[in-house]
């Protein structure tokens, strides 16, 4: 009886109320395909030109492989902590906490980075909007929405997602309605912009664009953060992850092809900073162009809401695993009795996001590092070790063609690390920052958690 009294009280649990569609809405909102198309894809076109089509095909292969890994690991451990739980269960607690530490930066910094881009998107509609106040207000408002019941948030993000998809469909419709380019040439003779016009796209440029595309397509793995609120999660979460990837691929690849086949001036389109917005305005008028900009803002806001929801559940999982010390763990693991949401965790995530809006965007991007590379590498190794040791044998979903998926993922990540290291302006500082996060997380585990005794990762 005394031993029972000395055990810490069990953390209150999240309520299971989501089906596959609810988790799918939330996951697609994190992936935010519309904002990826309008904000990230133009950079790919400037780097690789029409070679961006090959880049997206290569990125799609890598993302399919990674989605299979996420599906198997999430089926084995569909818990709010996400990736670090699977890594801890297969590679050990030190590796698990390193994954946790990298994810802290990866999750916390997305809302302010996304928020700081809103004023630029709205520049054609409402020029002169101050970036920092707008970002802080959006992150704060998104935090308040994220406090609500998860089913309400699934409906909210689903409604916003419908607007996002409508914006994509407008781009696709306008593009394919004026087909002038031979689409087969994008595969047989891809061209990229240069000082003297268009030149054949180099393998290096296509590879660099593919690494950008992998980041643009990311988000499908966020389903695992909602695993403890999903009904029959072990049997169903793989469906949500794979469906999210398939839809993300469709929503991002098809608009790129529609833009390119409709380009009267291919060189001008490839060099333009906002080729999708320019096409919509040119063919649909300024009013439709303004509506499109607002649709992209809705997509960004939707992504911020969904990211705060996911991040709050991630911190709930870390607190339940007693990662930060008794008082902090108790607060972060608390669940609102009526809303069923991790209220304090949500407020912490939102509060940090608002404060980070006042930091320079370049600093936030450096702090973000290349954490996604470390996360993908961690889960790929976890999948391999889990199969070898039998740790994932209980998973209802098993990836096909094992071990092809983790091998493809690790090879692609090796290439991304190599190209990032050669990029002295952004890539190398990002790798160094991720390395610092890994070292800092390992030190915290070794000198703090390990001295307390075991680190009880729950599954």
TORMARDREN-772818 format. One line per 10 residues: number of its first residue (from 1); their letters; for each residue x, y, z of N, C-alpha, C. Coordinates in steps of 0.1 Angstrom, whole numbers, plus 5000, padded with zeros to 4 digits. Layout:
NUM) A) X:Y:Z:X:Y:Z:X:Y:Z; ...
END
This chain:
1) XXXXXXXXXX) 5008:4988:5000:5000:5000:5000:5009:5013:5000; 5020:5012:5008:5028:5024:5008:5034:5026:4994; 5038:5016:4987:5044:5017:4974:5034:5024:4965; 5021:5020:4966:5011:5026:4958:5009:5041:4961; 5010:5045:4973:5009:5059:4977:5021:5067:4972; 5032:5061:4970:5044:5068:4966:5044:5070:4950; 5036:5063:4943:5035:5064:4929:5028:5077:4925; 5033:5085:4915:5027:5097:4911:5013:5094:4905; 5004:5103:4907:4990:5101:4901:4991:5100:4886; 4983:5091:4881:4982:5090:4866:4977:5103:4860
11) XXXXXXXXXX) 4983:5106:4849:4979:5119:4842:4965:5116:4836; 4956:5127:4836:4943:5125:4830:4945:5123:4815; 4935:5115:4809:4937:5111:4796:4929:5119:4786; 4934:5120:4774:4926:5126:4763:4914:5117:4759; 4904:5123:4754:4892:5116:4751:4892:5112:4736; 4889:5099:4734:4888:5094:4721:4875:5097:4714; 4875:5106:4704:4863:5110:4698:4864:5112:4683; 4876:5110:4677:4878:5113:4663:4878:5100:4655; 4872:5101:4643:4873:5091:4633:4885:5093:4623; 4885:5086:4613:4896:5087:4603:4895:5101:4596
21) XXXXXXXXXX) 4883:5106:4593:4881:5118:4586:4885:5130:4595; 4882:5130:4608:4886:5140:4617:4901:5142:4618; 4908:5130:4619:4923:5130:4620:4928:5135:4606; 4922:5131:4595:4926:5134:4582:4925:5150:4580; 4914:5156:4584:4913:5170:4583:4924:5177:4591; 4926:5173:4603:4937:5179:4611:4951:5177:4605; 4953:5166:4599:4966:5163:4594:4969:5170:4581; 4959:5171:4572:4960:5179:4560:4962:5194:4563; 4956:5198:4574:4957:5212:4578:4972:5215:4582; 4978:5205:4588:4992:5207:4592:5001:5207:4579
31) XXXXXXXXXX) 4997:5198:4569:5005:5198:4557:5003:5210:4548; 4992:5217:4550:4988:5229:4543:4993:5230:4528; 4986:5222:4520:4991:5222:4506:4990:5235:4498; 4980:5243:4501:4978:5255:4494:4990:5265:4496; 4993:5267:4509:5004:5276:4512:5017:5270:4507; 5019:5257:4507:5031:5251:4501:5032:5255:4486; 5021:5254:4479:5020:5257:4465:5024:5271:4462; 5018:5280:4470:5020:5295:4467:5033:5300:4473; 5038:5294:4483:5049:5300:4490:5062:5292:4488; 5062:5279:4487:5074:5271:4486:5077:5267:4472
41) XXXXXXXXXX) 5067:5263:4464:5069:5259:4450:5076:5269:4441; 5073:5282:4442:5080:5292:4434:5095:5291:4435; 5100:5288:4447:5115:5286:4449:5120:5274:4442; 5112:5264:4441:5116:5252:4433:5117:5255:4419; 5107:5263:4414:5107:5266:4399:5119:5275:4396; 5123:5284:4405:5134:5292:4402:5147:5284:4402; 5148:5273:4410:5160:5265:4412:5161:5255:4400; 5150:5248:4397:5151:5237:4387:5142:5239:4375; 5134:5250:4374:5126:5252:4362:5116:5241:4361; 5114:5237:4348:5104:5226:4346:5109:5213:4352
51) XXXXXXXXXX) 5122:5212:4356:5127:5201:4363:5121:5199:4376; 5113:5209:4381:5105:5207:4393:5095:5196:4392; 5091:5192:4380:5082:5181:4379:5089:5168:4383; 5102:5166:4378:5110:5155:4382:5113:5155:4397; 5115:5167:4402:5119:5169:4416:5107:5165:4425; 5095:5168:4420:5083:5164:4428:5081:5149:4427; 5084:5143:4416:5083:5128:4415:5092:5122:4424; 5105:5126:4424:5115:5120:4433:5111:5122:4448; 5106:5135:4451:5102:5137:4465:5090:5129:4469; 5081:5126:4459:5069:5118:4462:5073:5104:4466
61) XXXXXXXXXX) 5084:5099:4459:5089:5085:4462:5094:5085:4476; 5102:5095:4480:5107:5095:4493:5096:5097:4504; 5086:5105:4501:5075:5107:4510:5066:5095:4512; 5064:5088:4501:5057:5075:4502:5064:5066:4511; 5077:5065:4510:5085:5056:4518:5084:5060:4533; 5085:5073:4535:5085:5079:4549:5071:5077:4555; 5061:5078:4547:5047:5076:4551:5045:5062:4556; 5050:5052:4548:5049:5038:4552:5056:5036:4566; 5067:5043:4569:5074:5042:4582:5065:5048:4593; 5060:5060:4590:5051:5066:4600:5039:5057:4603
71) XXXXXXXXXX) 5033:5051:4592:5021:5043:4594:5024:5031:4603; 5035:5024:4601:5038:5012:4609:5041:5016:4623; 5050:5026:4625:5053:5030:4639:5041:5036:4646; 5033:5044:4639:5021:5050:4646:5011:5039:4649; 5010:5029:4641:5001:5018:4644:5006:5010:4656; 5019:5010:4658:5024:5003:4670:5023:5011:4683; 5025:5025:4681:5024:5034:4693:5017:5046:4688; 5003:5046:4688:4996:5058:4684:4993:5067:4696; 5004:5073:4701:5003:5081:4713:5007:5096:4710; 5003:5105:4719:5004:5119:4716:5019:5124:4715
81) XXXXXXXXXX) 5028:5117:4721:5042:5121:4721:5048:5120:4707; 5042:5112:4698:5047:5112:4685:5060:5104:4683; 5068:5109:4675:5080:5102:4670:5089:5097:4681; 5091:5106:4691:5101:5102:4702:5097:5089:4709; 5084:5086:4710:5080:5074:4717:5085:5062:4709; 5083:5062:4696:5087:5051:4688:5102:5049:4688; 5109:5060:4688:5124:5060:4688:5129:5055:4702; 5123:5059:4713:5126:5055:4726:5124:5040:4728; 5113:5035:4722:5109:5021:4724:5118:5012:4716; 5124:5017:4705:5132:5008:4697:5147:5011:4698
91) XXXXXXXXXX) 5151:5024:4699:5166:5027:4699:5170:5030:4713; 5161:5031:4723:5165:5034:4737:5162:5048:4741; 5162:5051:4754:5157:5064:4760:5166:5075:4755; 5179:5074:4754:5188:5085:4750:5184:5090:4736; 5183:5080:4727:5179:5084:4713:5164:5090:4713; 5156:5084:4721:5142:5090:4722:5142:5104:4727; 5150:5107:4737:5149:5121:4742:5156:5130:4732; 5166:5126:4725:5172:5134:4714:5161:5138:4704; 5153:5128:4700:5142:5130:4691:5132:5140:4697; 5129:5139:4710:5120:5148:4717:5126:5162:4716
101) XXXXXXXXXX) 5139:5164:4719:5145:5177:4719:5144:5184:4706; 5148:5176:4695:5147:5182:4682:5133:5186:4678; 5123:5178:4682:5109:5181:4679:5104:5193:4687; 5110:5196:4699:5106:5208:4706:5108:5221:4697; 5119:5222:4691:5122:5233:4682:5114:5232:4669; 5113:5220:4664:5106:5218:4651:5091:5222:4653; 5085:5219:4664:5071:5221:4666:5068:5236:4671; 5076:5241:4680:5073:5254:4686:5075:5265:4676; 5085:5264:4666:5088:5275:4658:5080:5276:4645; 5072:5266:4642:5064:5267:4630:5054:5278:4630
111) XXXXXXXXXX) 5045:5279:4641:5035:5289:4641:5040:5303:4639; 5051:5308:4646:5056:5322:4644:5062:5323:4630; 5069:5313:4625:5074:5314:4611:5063:5316:4601; 5053:5308:4602:5042:5309:4593:5034:5322:4595; 5032:5326:4607:5025:5339:4609:5033:5351:4604; 5046:5351:4604:5053:5362:4599:5053:5363:4584; 5048:5353:4577:5047:5354:4563:5033:5359:4558; 5024:5361:4567:5010:5365:4563:5010:5378:4556; 5017:5388:4562:5016:5402:4556:5022:5402:4542; 5032:5394:4539:5038:5393:4526:5027:5388:4516
121) XXXXXXXXXX) 5020:5378:4520:5010:5372:4512:4999:5382:4509; 4995:5390:4519:4985:5400:4518:4989:5413:4511; 5002:5414:4507:5007:5427:4502:5000:5432:4490; 4995:5423:4482:4988:5427:4470:4973:5432:4473; 4968:5428:4484:4955:5431:4488:4955:5443:4498; 4963:5442:4509:4964:5452:4519:4979:5455:4521; 4985:5463:4512:4999:5466:4513:5002:5474:4526; 5014:5472:4531:5018:5480:4543:5015:5474:4556; 5009:5462:4557:5005:5456:4569:5018:5453:4577; 5019:5456:4590:5031:5453:4598:5032:5438:4601
131) XXXXXXXXXX) 5043:5432:4598:5044:5418:4598:5043:5412:4613; 5050:5419:4622:5050:5413:4636:5037:5414:4643; 5030:5426:4643:5017:5426:4650:5007:5416:4644; 5007:5415:4630:4998:5406:4624:5001:5392:4628; 5014:5388:4628:5017:5374:4632:5014:5371:4646; 5017:5381:4655:5014:5378:4669:4999:5377:4671; 4991:5385:4665:4976:5384:4666:4971:5371:4661; 4976:5367:4649:4971:5354:4643:4975:5342:4652; 4987:5342:4657:4991:5331:4666:4983:5331:4679; 4980:5343:4684:4972:5343:4697:4958:5339:4694
141) XXXXXXXXXX) 4952:5343:4683:4938:5339:4680:4938:5324:4677; 4948:5319:4670:4948:5305:4667:4949:5296:4680; 4956:5302:4690:4958:5295:4703:4944:5294:4710; 4937:5304:4709:4923:5304:4716:4914:5294:4709; 4915:5293:4696:4907:5283:4689:4912:5269:4693; 4925:5267:4694:4930:5254:4697:4927:5249:4711; 4922:5258:4720:4917:5254:4733:4904:5246:4733; 4897:5247:4722:4884:5241:4721:4885:5226:4720; 4873:5220:4721:4873:5205:4720:4878:5201:4706; 4885:5189:4706:4892:5185:4694:4882:5182:4682
151) XXXXXXXXXX) 4870:5178:4685:4860:5176:4675:4856:5189:4669; 4854:5199:4677:4852:5213:4672:4863:5218:4663; 4875:5215:4667:4887:5219:4659:4888:5212:4646; 4884:5199:4646:4884:5191:4634:4874:5197:4624; 4862:5202:4629:4853:5208:4620:4858:5222:4615; 4864:5230:4624:4869:5243:4620:4880:5241:4610; 4890:5232:4612:4900:5230:4603:4895:5224:4590; 4885:5216:4591:4879:5210:4579:4872:5221:4570; 4866:5231:4576:4860:5242:4569:4870:5250:4562; 4881:5253:4570:4892:5261:4564:4899:5253:4553
161) XXXXXXXXXX) 4900:5240:4555:4906:5232:4544:4898:5232:4532; 4885:5233:4533:4876:5234:4521:4880:5246:4513; 4882:5257:4520:4886:5270:4513:4899:5268:4506; 4908:5261:4513:4922:5259:4508:4921:5251:4495; 4913:5240:4495:4912:5232:4484:4905:5239:4472; 4896:5248:4475:4889:5256:4465:4899:5265:4458; 4909:5271:4465:4919:5279:4459:4928:5271:4450; 4931:5258:4454:4939:5250:4445:4931:5246:4433; 4918:5243:4434:4910:5239:4422:4909:5251:4413; 4909:5263:4418:4908:5275:4409:4921:5275:4400
171) XXXXXXXXXX) 4933:5273:4407:4945:5273:4400:4945:5262:4389; 4941:5250:4393:4941:5239:4383:4932:5242:4372; 4920:5247:4375:4910:5250:4364:4915:5260:4354; 4921:5271:4359:4926:5282:4351:4938:5277:4343; 4946:5269:4349:4958:5264:4341:4954:5254:4330; 4947:5244:4333:4944:5234:4323:4934:5240:4312; 4927:5251:4315:4918:5257:4305:4926:5263:4294; 4939:5266:4296:4947:5273:4286:4960:5265:4283; 4958:5253:4279:4970:5244:4277:4977:5248:4265; 4990:5252:4266:4998:5256:4255:5012:5249:4254
181) XXXXXXXXXX) 5016:5243:4265:5029:5236:4265:5028:5221:4264; 5038:5215:4258:5039:5200:4257:5044:5195:4270; 5035:5189:4278:5038:5184:4291:5049:5173:4291; 5050:5165:4280:5060:5155:4280:5074:5161:4280; 5076:5173:4275:5089:5179:4275:5094:5182:4289; 5085:5183:4299:5090:5186:4312:5097:5174:4318; 5094:5162:4312:5101:5150:4316:5113:5146:4307; 5111:5148:4294:5122:5144:4285:5132:5155:4283; 5129:5168:4285:5139:5178:4283:5136:5190:4292; 5137:5188:4305:5134:5198:4315:5144:5210:4313
191) XXXXXXXXXX) 5138:5222:4315:5146:5234:4313:5146:5243:4326; 5157:5250:4329:5157:5259:4340:5162:5273:4336; 5158:5283:4344:5161:5297:4340:5176:5299:4343; 5182:5307:4334:5196:5312:4335:5197:5326:4330; 5208:5332:4331:5210:5346:4328:5207:5348:4313; 5210:5338:4305:5208:5340:4290:5196:5333:4285; 5186:5331:4293:5174:5324:4289:5171:5311:4297; 5167:5301:4289:5164:5288:4295:5175:5278:4291; 5180:5270:4300:5190:5260:4297:5186:5247:4303; 5191:5236:4298:5187:5223:4303:5189:5222:4319
201) XXXXXXXXXX) 5180:5217:4325:5180:5216:4340:5191:5205:4344; 5200:5209:4353:5210:5200:4357:5205:5190:4368; 5211:5178:4369:5207:5169:4379:5209:5175:4393; 5219:5184:4395:5221:5190:4408:5209:5199:4412; 5205:5207:4402:5193:5216:4405:5180:5208:4407; 5178:5197:4400:5167:5189:4403:5167:5182:4416; 5179:5178:4420:5181:5172:4434:5179:5182:4445; 5183:5195:4443:5181:5205:4453:5166:5208:4454; 5159:5209:4442:5145:5212:4442:5137:5200:4449; 5142:5188:4447:5136:5176:4453:5137:5177:4468
211) XXXXXXXXXX) 5148:5182:4473:5149:5184:4488:5140:5194:4493; 5138:5205:4485:5128:5215:4489:5114:5209:4489; 5111:5200:4479:5098:5194:4477:5095:5185:4489; 5105:5178:4494:5102:5169:4505:5097:5177:4517; 5103:5189:4519:5098:5197:4530:5084:5203:4527; 5082:5206:4515:5068:5211:4511:5057:5201:4513; 5061:5188:4511:5051:5178:4512:5049:5172:4526; 5058:5177:4535:5058:5172:4549:5045:5176:4556; 5041:5167:4566:5029:5170:4574:5020:5158:4577; 5021:5148:4568:5013:5136:4569:5015:5128:4581
221) XXXXXXXXXX) 5027:5129:4587:5030:5122:4599:5024:5128:4612; 5018:5140:4611:5013:5147:4622:5001:5139:4628; 4995:5130:4620:4984:5122:4625:4987:5115:4638; 4999:5112:4641:5002:5104:4653:5000:5112:4665; 5001:5126:4665:4998:5134:4676:4984:5133:4681; 4975:5130:4672:4961:5129:4675:4957:5114:4678; 4966:5105:4679:4964:5091:4681:4956:5087:4693; 4958:5095:4704:4951:5092:4716:4936:5097:4717; 4933:5105:4706:4919:5110:4705:4912:5103:4694; 4918:5093:4688:4912:5086:4676:4906:5073:4681
231) XXXXXXXXXX) 4895:5070:4676:4888:5057:4679:4895:5046:4672; 4898:5035:4679:4905:5023:4673:4918:5028:4665; 4926:5036:4672:4937:5042:4665:4947:5031:4660; 4951:5021:4667:4961:5012:4661:4956:5006:4647; 4943:5003:4646:4938:4998:4633:4936:5008:4623; 4934:5021:4626:4929:5031:4617:4939:5042:4614; 4949:5044:4622:4957:5056:4620:4966:5055:4607; 4969:5043:4603:4977:5042:4591:4969:5047:4579; 4956:5045:4579:4947:5050:4568:4948:5065:4567; 4947:5071:4579:4947:5086:4579:4961:5091:4574
241) XXXXXXXXXX) 4972:5085:4578:4985:5090:4573:4986:5088:4558; 4983:5076:4553:4985:5074:4539:4975:5082:4530; 4963:5084:4535:4953:5092:4528:4958:5107:4528; 4964:5111:4539:4969:5125:4539:4980:5127:4529; 4989:5117:4528:5000:5118:4518:4994:5119:4504; 4985:5109:4501:4980:5109:4487:4973:5122:4483; 4965:5127:4492:4958:5140:4490:4968:5152:4489; 4978:5152:4497:4988:5162:4497:4996:5162:4484; 4999:5150:4479:5006:5149:4466:4997:5154:4455; 4984:5151:4455:4975:5155:4444:4974:5171:4445
251) XXXXXXXXXX) 4972:5176:4457:4970:5190:4459:4982:5199:4456; 4994:5193:4456:5006:5201:4453:5012:5198:4439; 5011:5186:4434:5017:5182:4421:5009:5187:4410; 4996:5185:4410:4987:5189:4399:4987:5204:4396; 4986:5213:4407:4987:5227:4404:5000:5231:4397; 5011:5225:4400:5024:5228:4394:5023:5225:4379; 5018:5213:4376:5017:5209:4361:5007:5219:4354; 4996:5222:4361:4986:5232:4355:4993:5245:4352; 5001:5250:4361:5008:5263:4359:5017:5262:4347; 5025:5251:4346:5035:5250:4336:5029:5248:4322
261) XXXXXXXXXX) 5019:5240:4321:5014:5237:4307:5006:5249:4302; 5003:5259:4311:4995:5271:4306:5004:5283:4304; 5017:5281:4306:5027:5293:4306:5029:5297:4291; 5024:5309:4288:5027:5315:4275:5042:5319:4274; 5047:5325:4285:5061:5329:4286:5067:5320:4297; 5073:5309:4293:5077:5299:4303:5089:5305:4312; 5098:5312:4306:5109:5318:4313:5104:5328:4324; 5094:5336:4320:5089:5346:4329:5082:5339:4341; 5074:5328:4338:5067:5321:4349:5078:5315:4359; 5088:5309:4353:5098:5302:4362:5106:5312:4371
271) XXXXXXXXXX) 5107:5324:4366:5115:5334:4374:5106:5342:4383; 5093:5342:4382:5084:5350:4390:5083:5346:4404; 5083:5356:4413:5082:5353:4428:5068:5347:4432; 5058:5351:4424:5044:5346:4427:5037:5342:4414; 5042:5331:4408:5037:5327:4395:5022:5323:4396; 5018:5317:4406:5004:5312:4407:4995:5324:4409; 4998:5333:4418:4990:5345:4420:4990:5354:4407; 5001:5354:4400:5001:5362:4387:4992:5356:4377; 4992:5342:4376:4984:5336:4366:4969:5338:4370; 4965:5337:4382:4951:5338:4386:4947:5353:4383
281) XXXXXXXXXX) 4955:5362:4386:4951:5376:4384:4950:5379:4369; 4960:5374:4361:4960:5376:4347:4948:5370:4340; 4943:5359:4344:4932:5352:4338:4919:5354:4344; 4919:5357:4357:4906:5358:4364:4903:5372:4369; 4912:5381:4368:4910:5395:4372:4916:5397:4386; 4916:5410:4389:4922:5414:4402:4914:5409:4414; 4901:5409:4412:4892:5405:4424:4895:5390:4427; 4896:5382:4417:4899:5368:4419:4913:5366:4425; 4923:5374:4420:4936:5374:4426:4936:5377:4440; 4928:5388:4444:4928:5391:4458:4921:5380:4467
291) XXXXXXXXXX) 4910:5374:4461:4904:5363:4468:4914:5351:4470; 4922:5349:4460:4932:5338:4461:4942:5341:4472; 4946:5354:4473:4956:5357:4484:4949:5355:4498; 4936:5358:4499:4929:5356:4511:4928:5341:4514; 4926:5333:4504:4925:5319:4505:4938:5313:4510; 4950:5318:4506:4963:5314:4510:4964:5317:4525; 4960:5329:4529:4961:5333:4543:4952:5324:4552; 4941:5320:4547:4932:5311:4554:4940:5298:4556; 4947:5293:4546:4955:5281:4546:4965:5282:4557; 4972:5293:4557:4983:5295:4567:4977:5295:4581
301) XXXXXXXXXX) 4966:5303:4583:4960:5303:4597:4955:5289:4601; 4950:5282:4591:4945:5268:4594:4957:5259:4598; 4968:5261:4592:4980:5253:4595:4985:5257:4609; 4985:5270:4613:4989:5274:4626:4980:5268:4637; 4967:5268:4635:4958:5262:4644:4961:5247:4646; 4962:5240:4635:4965:5225:4635:4978:5222:4642; 4988:5231:4639:5001:5228:4645:5001:5231:4660; 4994:5241:4664:4993:5243:4679:4986:5231:4685; 4975:5226:4679:4968:5215:4684:4978:5203:4686; 4986:5200:4675:4995:5189:4675:5006:5191:4686
311) XXXXXXXXXX) 5011:5203:4686:5023:5206:4695:5018:5205:4710; 5006:5210:4713:5001:5209:4726:5000:5194:4731; 4996:5186:4722:4995:5171:4725:5009:5165:4726; 5018:5170:4718:5032:5165:4720:5037:5169:4734; 5035:5181:4738:5040:5185:4751:5032:5178:4763; 5019:5175:4760:5012:5167:4770:5018:5153:4771; 5022:5147:4760:5029:5134:4761:5043:5135:4768; 5050:5146:4766:5063:5147:4772:5061:5149:4787; 5051:5156:4791:5049:5158:4806:5044:5146:4812; 5035:5138:4806:5031:5125:4811:5043:5116:4813
321) XXXXXXXXXX) 5053:5117:4805:5065:5109:4806:5075:5115:4816; 5071:5125:4823:5079:5131:4833:5092:5136:4828; 5092:5145:4818:5104:5150:4812:5109:5163:4817; 5101:5171:4825:5105:5184:4828:5106:5187:4843; 5102:5178:4851:5102:5181:4866:5087:5181:4870; 5085:5177:4883:5071:5175:4888:5062:5186:4886; 5065:5199:4890:5054:5209:4888:5051:5212:4873; 5061:5213:4865:5058:5215:4851:5051:5204:4844; 5055:5192:4848:5049:5180:4842:5034:5179:4846; 5031:5183:4858:5017:5182:4863:5009:5192:4856
331) XXXXXXXXXX) 5014:5204:4854:5006:5215:4847:5004:5211:4832; 5015:5207:4825:5014:5204:4811:5006:5192:4808; 5005:5183:4817:4997:5171:4815:4982:5173:4819; 4978:5184:4823:4964:5187:4828:4955:5187:4816; 4943:5182:4818:4933:5182:4807:4921:5189:4812; 4915:5198:4804:4903:5206:4808:4892:5196:4810; 4884:5197:4821:4874:5187:4823:4862:5188:4813; 4860:5199:4808:4848:5201:4798:4853:5200:4784; 4864:5208:4781:4869:5208:4767:4876:5196:4763; 4882:5189:4772:4890:5177:4769:4903:5180:4762
341) XXXXXXXXXX) 4908:5192:4763:4921:5196:4757:4931:5199:4767; 4944:5197:4763:4955:5200:4773:4957:5216:4773; 4949:5222:4782:4948:5237:4782:4961:5244:4784; 4968:5240:4795:4981:5247:4798:4991:5244:4787; 4992:5232:4782:5001:5229:4771:4998:5238:4759; 4985:5239:4756:4981:5248:4745:4985:5262:4747; 4983:5267:4759:4986:5281:4762:5001:5284:4761; 5009:5274:4766:5024:5275:4766:5029:5275:4751; 5024:5266:4743:5028:5266:4729:5024:5279:4722; 5012:5284:4724:5007:5297:4718:5015:5308:4724
351) XXXXXXXXXX) 5018:5309:4737:5025:5320:4743:5039:5321:4738; 5046:5309:4737:5060:5309:4731:5059:5314:4716; 5049:5309:4709:5047:5313:4695:5046:5328:4694; 5037:5334:4702:5036:5349:4702:5049:5356:4705; 5056:5352:4715:5069:5358:4718:5079:5357:4707; 5079:5345:4700:5088:5343:4689:5085:5352:4677; 5073:5357:4676:5070:5366:4665:5078:5378:4665; 5083:5382:4677:5091:5394:4678:5106:5392:4676; 5109:5380:4672:5123:5377:4668:5124:5378:4653; 5136:5381:4648:5138:5382:4633:5135:5369:4627
361) XXXXXXXXXX) 5129:5369:4615:5125:5357:4608:5137:5349:4605; 5148:5355:4601:5160:5348:4598:5166:5340:4610; 5165:5346:4621:5169:5339:4634:5160:5327:4636; 5147:5328:4634:5138:5317:4637:5141:5305:4627; 5144:5309:4614:5147:5299:4605:5160:5291:4608; 5170:5299:4613:5182:5292:4618:5180:5283:4630; 5172:5288:4639:5168:5280:4651:5161:5267:4647; 5153:5268:4637:5145:5257:4632:5155:5246:4628; 5166:5250:4622:5176:5241:4617:5170:5232:4606; 5176:5220:4605:5171:5210:4596:5166:5198:4604
371) XXXXXXXXXX) 5157:5201:4614:5152:5191:4623:5145:5180:4616; 5138:5183:4605:5130:5173:4598:5139:5161:4594; 5152:5165:4590:5161:5154:4586:5164:5145:4597; 5166:5150:4609:5169:5142:4621:5157:5134:4624; 5145:5139:4623:5133:5132:4627:5131:5120:4617; 5132:5123:4604:5130:5112:4594:5141:5101:4596; 5153:5105:4599:5164:5096:4601:5161:5087:4613; 5156:5094:4624:5153:5086:4636:5142:5076:4634; 5131:5080:4627:5120:5070:4626:5124:5059:4616; 5133:5062:4606:5137:5052:4597:5145:5041:4604
381) XXXXXXXXXX) 5155:5046:4613:5162:5036:4621:5154:5029:4631; 5144:5036:4636:5134:5029:4645:5127:5018:4639; 5123:5020:4626:5115:5010:4619:5124:4998:4616; 5137:5000:4613:5146:4989:4611:5149:4981:4623; 5152:4988:4634:5155:4981:4647:5142:4975:4652; 5131:4981:4651:5118:4976:4655:5115:4962:4649; 5118:4961:4636:5116:4949:4629:5126:4938:4634; 5138:4942:4635:5149:4932:4639:5147:4927:4653; 5142:4935:4662:5140:4931:4676:5126:4926:4679; 5117:4928:4670:5103:4924:4673:5095:4935:4681
391) XXXXXXXXXX) 5101:4946:4683:5094:4957:4691:5081:4962:4684; 5081:4961:4671:5069:4966:4664:5061:4954:4659; 5063:4942:4664:5056:4930:4659:5041:4931:4662; 5037:4939:4672:5023:4940:4676:5015:4950:4667; 5022:4957:4658:5015:4967:4650:5005:4961:4641; 4993:4965:4640:4983:4960:4631:4987:4963:4616; 4994:4974:4614:4998:4978:4600:5013:4974:4598; 5016:4968:4587:5030:4965:4584:5033:4971:4570; 5043:4979:4569:5047:4985:4556:5050:4974:4546; 5047:4977:4533:5050:4967:4523:5065:4969:4518
401) XXXXXXXXXX) 5070:4958:4513:5083:4958:4506:5094:4962:4516; 5093:4959:4529:5103:4962:4539:5116:4954:4535; 5128:4960:4535:5132:4973:4542:5134:4984:4532; 5127:4983:4520:5129:4993:4510:5126:5008:4515; 5115:5009:4522:5111:5023:4527:5122:5030:4535; 5126:5023:4546:5137:5030:4554:5150:5032:4546; 5153:5023:4537:5166:5025:4529:5164:5037:4520; 5153:5038:4513:5151:5050:4505:5151:5063:4513; 5145:5063:4524:5145:5075:4533:5159:5079:4537; 5167:5069:4542:5180:5072:4547:5189:5077:4535
411) XXXXXXXXXX) 5188:5071:4523:5196:5075:4512:5193:5090:4508; 5180:5093:4507:5175:5106:4504:5180:5116:4514; 5179:5113:4527:5184:5122:4538:5199:5124:4537; 5206:5114:4533:5221:5116:4531:5224:5126:4520; 5216:5126:4509:5218:5135:4499:5214:5149:4504; 5203:5151:4511:5199:5164:4516:5209:5169:4525; 5215:5161:4534:5226:5166:4543:5238:5171:4535; 5241:5164:4525:5253:5168:4516:5250:5181:4509; 5239:5182:4503:5236:5195:4496:5234:5206:4506; 5228:5204:4518:5227:5214:4528:5240:5219:4533
421) XXXXXXXXXX) 5250:5210:4535:5263:5213:4540:5270:5222:4530; 5267:5220:4517:5274:5229:4506:5268:5243:4505; 5256:5244:4511:5249:5257:4511:5253:5265:4524; 5263:5274:4522:5269:5281:4533:5260:5291:4539; 5249:5296:4532:5241:5307:4537:5230:5302:4546; 5223:5291:4543:5212:5286:4550:5214:5271:4555; 5218:5263:4545:5219:5248:4548:5229:5245:4559; 5241:5250:4558:5251:5246:4568:5248:5251:4582; 5244:5264:4583:5239:5269:4596:5228:5260:4602; 5219:5256:4593:5207:5248:4598:5212:5234:4603
431) XXXXXXXXXX) 5222:5228:4596:5227:5215:4601:5234:5217:4614; 5242:5228:4615:5249:5230:4628:5239:5233:4639; 5228:5240:4637:5218:5242:4647:5212:5229:4651; 5208:5221:4642:5203:5208:4645:5212:5199:4653; 5225:5200:4649:5235:5193:4657:5236:5198:4671; 5235:5211:4673:5235:5217:4687:5223:5212:4695; 5211:5211:4688:5199:5206:4695:5201:5191:4699; 5207:5183:4691:5210:5169:4694:5219:5168:4706; 5230:5176:4706:5240:5176:4717:5233:5181:4730; 5225:5192:4729:5219:5197:4741:5208:5187:4747
441) XXXXXXXXXX) 5201:5181:4738:5191:5171:4743:5198:5159:4749; 5208:5154:4743:5216:5143:4749:5221:5147:4763; 5227:5159:4764:5232:5164:4777:5221:5165:4787; 5209:5170:4784:5198:5170:4793:5194:5156:4798; 5193:5147:4789:5190:5134:4793:5201:5128:4802; 5213:5129:4798:5224:5123:4806:5226:5129:4820; 5225:5142:4821:5228:5149:4833:5216:5152:4842; 5204:5151:4836:5192:5154:4844:5183:5141:4845; 5177:5137:4834:5168:5126:4834:5174:5113:4839; 5186:5110:4834:5193:5097:4838:5196:5097:4853
451) XXXXXXXXX) 5199:5108:4859:5202:5109:4873:5189:5107:4882; 5178:5110:4876:5165:5107:4884:5162:5092:4884; 5167:5085:4875:5164:5071:4874:5158:5068:4860; 5148:5059:4859:5143:5056:4846:5135:5067:4840; 5134:5068:4827:5125:5077:4820:5113:5069:4815; 5102:5070:4821:5091:5061:4818:5082:5065:4806; 5087:5062:4794:5079:5065:4782:5067:5056:4781; 5056:5062:4781:5043:5054:4781:5039:5052:4767; 5033:5040:4765:5027:5037:4752:5013:5032:4753
END
